[in-house]
Structure formats: C-alpha cells, structure tokens
Amino acid sequence: MRSAQVNCAMFLCISLFQGDFLYLERFFMKKKEIVDDVTMKRAITRITYEIIERNKNLDKIVLAGIKTRGVYIAQRIQERLKQLENLDVPLIELDTKAYRDDVKSEQDTSLIPIEIDGTDVILVDDVLYTGRTIRAAIDNIVSHGRPARVGLAVLVDRGHRELPIRADYVGKNIPTSQSEEIEVLVTEVDGKDSVNIIDPN
C-alpha cells in the first residue's frame, strides 16, 4: 500500500513538471477581466461598421481569419456584414506557423478555397502584439495570390510592436507592460466571451 502511495506521489510530481505546474502557476497569477461579452460584441460591431464605411466596393472584400481565435472573430464580422448589408463576404482561414521566423517551420493548414487575386483582403486576429504573426499572415496570403489590398482588423491592440505594422480596425486599445499577457476567450473555444489581462507579478 505504501509503495502504491509513493508511486502515486512520484507520478503527481512528474505530471506537475510536464504541464500541470504551468497551469498552477497561471492559476495564481493576477487576472482581471477588461472586456466582457457585451463589450466584445460592441467592439466587433464597431469594427464591422468601420469596414462598411471605409470600403466602397464591399463585394471585393475577403475576410482572412488567423487561426485560431481570429477565425471566430472573422466569422462574427462576416455575420454582422450579412445582417447590416445583406452581403455574403467570403472567409478564409490562415495558419501562420509555417511562415513565422521565430518558431520551427510546420505544415501549412490554411483553408483558402477561393481566388484572392484582385480582392481586398482583411486579416482578422484577436490580439496585435509584436506584429510577427501578422507579417507571417501577409507572407501566407501573397504565397496564394495577389490581392489588390491587405488590411488588418484586431479585437485588441496591446502595443509593443517589433515590426512596422498597424491595424486599420481596432476593437479596443489596451496598453500593457511587456510582462503582462492578454487572454482572449471566445464562446466557440472557451465557453464564454471575455478579454483578461494577466499580471505575473
């Protein structure tokens, strides 16, 4: 019996070091909700209205959601465009991992079933930070075609850019420190809509 208890304890210790420790560490970090579901809905609606106002040829628009949560935000923009303008705007899914310069190259799992030459592509992501994900997304897009224009819509802009990239449509600007994290939750993945700021200190 004692041997079983020791083995169990050793298993728990190993399990902690294999990932659960990171979960516990994150659990004890200070977390503050800064955007609730109502505010997120309003931010997405505002982005949608700005897209309508700034684009004369809405029939040329293609929304490009950046996996994972950027896809769901793009789907909501797509739904609002349908409600407001009765437009069926195409939506493609971009996987940026194979195009990043700071991670090991992986297989591209993007879903681009349409021709994008001559279109106005609007990249959609949850958080704009260093700009490296967006640069990778642009590289992905131009490897599949030649759009007339590429824009960027983000739910949250947290600053700290490392590349000269600016969002055209922003749901909310949230100033952060380098040590803080922005956590975006969406119902489709996380069971709720929320944006949290996490302080490890």
C-alpha positions, -999 to +999 in steps of 0.1 A: +000+000+000+028+024+009+046+016-023+014+025-043+012+058-024+049+066-032+044+057-068+013+079-069+032+108-054+060+104-079+035+103-107+019+135-095+053+152-093+062+142-128+028+153-140+033+187-124+066+192-142+051+180-175+025+208-176+003+210-145+029+232-128+025+257-156-013+255-151-010+261-113+014+290-119-010+306-143-039+300-118-022+320-091-014+349-114-034+381-111-062+381-137-086+409-144-114+409-169-113+441-190-138+431-217-170+412-211-193+396-236-214+427-242-183+449-247-168+424-271-200+423-292-200+461-294-163+461-304-169+436-332-200+456-343-179+488-344-152+471-365-179+460-389-193+495-393-158+509-399-152+482-426-185+493-443-177+530-441-141+527-454-147+503-483-167+514-513-165+481-530-177+457-503-182+429-529-144+428-533-137+421-496-124+387-483-121+382-446-090+362-436-092+348-400-059+340-384-061+307-365-074+300-340-095+328-324-091+352-352-112+328-373-141+330-349-139+368-347-138+369-385-170+347-386-188+372-364-178+401-386-190+381-415-223+376-398-227+413-390-219+422-426-247+398-437-271+414-412-262+450-420-255+449-457-270+416-468-236+406-481-221+371-482-185+380-477-161+351-483-140+340-453-107+321-455-086+306-426-049+313-423-023+292-404+008+314-398+030+288-381+047+277-413+055+314-422+069+326-388+105+335-384+106+328-346+092+292-345+101+259-361+085+255-395+053+235-396+029+223-422+006+250-436-031+241-427-046+272-442-080+269-458-081+292-489-107+277-513-112+309-534-092+331-558-078+361-539-062+379-569-075+415-571-095+412-538-094+434-507-082+410-480-088+420-444-068+400-420-086+393-387-069+384-354-077+385-317-046+404-304-020+426-321+013+425-303+048+423-319+034+421-354+052+389-362+020+369-366+006+395-390+039+395-410+036+357-413-001+361-423+008+385-451+035+361-464+009+334-464-016+355-483+009+366-510+020+330-515-015+321-526-023+351-548-020+388-553-047+408-536-053+444-545-050+454-509-044+439-475-059+454-443-059+444-407-087+442-381-079+432-345-101+428-314-073+440-291-042+461-298-018+458-268+012+477-283+049+467-281+054+463-318+086+449-332+077+454-368+062+484-386+026+471-386-005+490-378-041+478-375-068+495-397-096+484-375-093+481-337-119+469-313-101+481-282-066+495-274-053+480-242-019+494-230+002+467-213+036+461-199+059+435-215+054+411-186+016+412-188-004+389-210-037+394-228-060+364-228-089+364-253-117+339-247-144+331-272-175+310-267-167+287-296-135+275-279-137+286-243-174+286-235-175+324-229-166+357-244-140+377-224-107+395-225-085+393-195-052+409-186-029+386-166-001+400-144+025+375-133+039+398-106 
